């Protein structure tokens, strides 16, 4: 069997469900995830468009492995909506991934590993997520220093500050994604919370303190 294929995913925010067929090797592997380019298959608004299939790198994931990460994605989008109301335009948008399972693992995966070495070994039945592929210049906006900061960095730092101002319990940072018109479309946020509620990357109170130690308020903050 040639393709990697997923089962039907959970319903997205529009109630649509999709399967995905995707490439045999990841286009990116980081410390936590392997990312594959795929295609949405179904009848919803994303049908026929590119997607990202995200797998956990070091484990054969069950649904519980994704619980805190998906909770964080939903919280990021909720607070982005509140932030946009303050600015009176859609400045920030987060893609919220949906959960699915591997239906088929390609027979060619081992063969291609010889030519495109990578660490992840997909397994039948493991849980992965689907999200829209972000076209454009992918950037990490929170990493800009004050002297380098453009509008993207200003908005990113202000949004992170805003998330604490509204929640009083967590800061959303490590904002990464692309600029689409006047909207920053973001993915894979990191959340640091007082109660360590958002998984292994949640740095808790120390990480919140580190953010504000390096933060300088800008006009949007004010």
C-alpha positions as CSV (number, residue, x, y, z in Angstrom):
1,X,0.0,0.0,0.0
2,X,1.5,3.3,-1.2
3,X,0.1,6.0,1.1
4,X,0.0,6.8,4.8
5,X,-3.7,7.3,5.5
6,X,-5.7,8.4,8.6
7,X,-9.1,7.5,9.8
8,X,-11.9,10.1,9.9
9,X,-10.9,12.8,12.3
10,X,-13.0,14.3,15.1
11,X,-15.4,17.1,13.9
12,X,-13.7,20.5,13.4
13,X,-15.2,23.8,14.5
14,X,-17.6,23.6,11.5
15,X,-18.6,20.1,12.2
16,X,-16.7,18.7,9.2
17,X,-14.7,15.5,9.3
18,X,-11.8,14.4,7.1
19,X,-9.3,11.7,6.4
20,X,-5.9,12.5,5.2
21,X,-3.4,10.8,2.9
22,X,0.1,12.1,3.6
23,X,3.8,11.8,2.6
24,X,6.1,9.0,3.6
25,X,8.7,11.1,5.4
26,X,8.3,14.2,7.6
27,X,9.2,17.7,6.3
28,X,10.2,18.7,9.9
29,X,11.2,16.9,13.1
30,X,11.7,18.9,16.3
31,X,12.2,17.9,19.9
32,X,8.6,16.7,20.3
33,X,6.8,16.4,16.9
34,X,7.2,15.0,13.5
35,X,5.3,16.9,10.8
36,X,4.1,15.5,7.5
37,X,2.6,17.2,4.5
38,X,-0.8,15.7,3.7
39,X,-4.1,16.4,1.9
40,X,-7.6,16.7,3.4
41,X,-10.0,14.2,2.0
42,X,-13.7,14.7,2.6
43,X,-16.6,17.0,1.7
44,X,-16.0,20.0,4.1
45,X,-14.5,23.4,3.3
46,X,-10.9,22.1,3.6
47,X,-11.4,19.2,1.1
48,X,-8.5,19.0,-1.4
49,X,-6.3,21.5,0.6
50,X,-3.0,20.7,2.1
51,X,-2.8,19.8,5.8
52,X,-0.1,19.0,8.4
53,X,-0.2,15.6,10.0
54,X,1.4,16.0,13.4
55,X,2.7,12.9,15.3
56,X,4.5,12.6,18.6
57,X,8.1,11.8,18.0
58,X,9.2,9.5,20.8
59,X,5.9,7.6,21.6
60,X,3.2,5.7,19.9
61,X,0.5,8.2,21.0
62,X,-2.9,7.4,22.5
63,X,-5.6,10.0,22.8
64,X,-4.5,10.9,26.3
65,X,-1.1,12.0,25.0
66,X,-2.7,14.8,23.1
67,X,-5.2,16.0,25.8
68,X,-3.2,18.8,27.3
69,X,-1.8,20.0,23.9
70,X,-5.3,20.2,22.3
71,X,-6.6,22.0,25.4
72,X,-3.9,24.5,24.9
73,X,-4.7,25.1,21.3
74,X,-8.4,25.7,22.1
75,X,-7.5,28.1,24.9
76,X,-5.1,30.0,22.6
77,X,-7.9,30.4,20.0
78,X,-10.4,31.6,22.7
79,X,-8.0,34.2,24.0
80,X,-7.1,35.3,20.4
81,X,-10.8,36.0,19.9
82,X,-10.8,38.2,23.0
83,X,-7.6,40.0,21.9
84,X,-9.1,40.7,18.5
85,X,-12.2,42.3,20.1
86,X,-9.9,44.7,21.9
87,X,-8.0,45.6,18.7
88,X,-11.3,45.7,16.6
89,X,-9.8,43.6,13.8
90,X,-8.7,39.9,13.4
91,X,-5.0,40.3,14.4
92,X,-4.4,36.8,15.7
93,X,-5.8,33.5,14.7
94,X,-4.8,30.0,15.9
95,X,-5.4,26.8,14.0
96,X,-7.0,24.3,16.3
97,X,-6.0,20.7,15.3
98,X,-8.3,17.8,15.3
99,X,-7.5,14.3,16.5
100,X,-7.5,11.1,14.4
101,X,-5.8,7.7,14.2
102,X,-3.6,6.0,11.7
103,X,-5.6,3.8,9.3
104,X,-2.8,2.6,7.1
105,X,1.0,2.9,7.3
106,X,2.7,2.7,3.9
107,X,4.7,-0.3,2.9
108,X,7.3,2.1,1.4
109,X,8.1,3.9,4.7
110,X,11.2,1.7,5.5
111,X,12.4,2.0,1.9
112,X,12.3,5.8,1.9
113,X,14.0,5.9,5.3
114,X,17.2,4.9,3.5
115,X,17.1,8.0,1.3
116,X,15.4,10.5,3.8
117,X,16.6,9.5,7.3
118,X,14.2,10.5,10.1
119,X,13.4,9.3,13.6
120,X,9.7,8.8,13.6
121,X,8.2,5.3,12.9
122,X,4.5,5.5,12.5
123,X,2.3,2.7,13.8
124,X,-1.2,1.5,12.9
125,X,-3.8,2.9,15.3
126,X,-1.6,5.6,16.8
127,X,-3.2,9.0,17.3
128,X,-2.1,12.0,15.2
129,X,-3.6,15.4,14.6
130,X,-4.6,17.3,11.5
131,X,-4.4,21.0,10.9
132,X,-4.3,23.4,7.9
133,X,-0.9,23.8,6.3
134,X,0.4,27.4,6.7
135,X,1.5,28.9,3.3
136,X,4.1,31.7,3.5
137,X,7.1,32.8,5.5
138,X,7.0,30.8,8.7
139,X,8.4,32.8,11.6
140,X,8.8,32.7,15.4
141,X,7.5,36.1,16.5
142,X,8.3,36.1,20.2
143,X,12.0,35.6,19.5
144,X,12.5,39.1,18.1
145,X,14.5,41.4,20.4
146,X,13.3,44.9,21.2
147,X,15.7,46.4,18.7
148,X,14.6,44.0,15.9
149,X,10.9,44.2,16.6
150,X,8.5,44.7,13.7
151,X,4.7,44.7,13.8
152,X,4.6,40.9,14.1
153,X,6.9,41.0,17.2
154,X,4.9,43.8,18.7
155,X,1.6,42.0,18.3
156,X,3.1,38.7,19.6
157,X,4.5,40.3,22.7
158,X,1.3,42.2,23.4
159,X,-0.8,39.1,22.9
160,X,1.3,37.1,25.3
161,X,0.9,39.9,27.9
162,X,-2.8,40.1,27.2
163,X,-3.2,36.3,27.9
164,X,-2.0,36.9,31.5
165,X,-4.0,40.0,31.9
166,X,-7.2,38.2,31.0
167,X,-6.6,34.8,32.6
168,X,-4.4,35.7,35.6
169,X,-3.3,32.1,35.5
170,X,-1.3,31.5,32.3
171,X,0.8,33.1,29.5
172,X,0.7,32.0,25.9
173,X,4.0,32.4,24.2
174,X,6.4,30.9,21.6
175,X,4.1,32.3,18.9
176,X,4.9,30.9,15.5
177,X,3.2,31.0,12.1
178,X,2.7,33.2,9.1
179,X,1.3,36.6,8.2
180,X,-1.9,36.4,6.0
181,X,-2.9,39.8,5.0
182,X,-3.2,41.7,8.4
183,X,-3.8,38.5,10.4
184,X,-1.1,36.4,12.1
185,X,-2.1,32.8,11.7
186,X,-0.4,30.8,14.4
187,X,0.1,27.2,15.5
188,X,1.6,25.1,18.3
189,X,1.5,27.7,21.1
190,X,3.3,27.0,24.4
191,X,1.4,27.8,27.5
192,X,2.9,28.4,31.0
193,X,0.4,28.2,33.8
194,X,0.4,28.6,37.6
195,X,-1.1,25.1,37.9
196,X,1.1,23.4,35.2
197,X,-2.1,22.5,33.4
198,X,-0.8,22.3,29.8
199,X,1.5,19.4,29.5
200,X,5.2,18.7,29.5
201,X,6.1,22.1,27.8
202,X,4.3,24.1,30.6
203,X,7.1,25.8,32.5
204,X,4.8,27.0,35.3
205,X,5.5,30.0,37.5
206,X,9.2,30.2,36.7
207,X,8.5,30.4,32.9
208,X,5.8,33.1,33.5
209,X,8.3,35.1,35.5
210,X,11.0,34.7,32.8
211,X,8.5,36.0,30.2
212,X,7.8,39.2,32.1
213,X,11.5,39.6,33.0
214,X,12.2,39.9,29.3
215,X,9.0,41.6,28.2
216,X,8.8,45.4,27.4
217,X,5.3,46.8,27.1
218,X,4.5,48.4,23.7
219,X,1.6,50.7,22.6
220,X,-0.7,47.7,22.1
221,X,0.0,46.6,25.7
222,X,-0.8,50.1,26.9
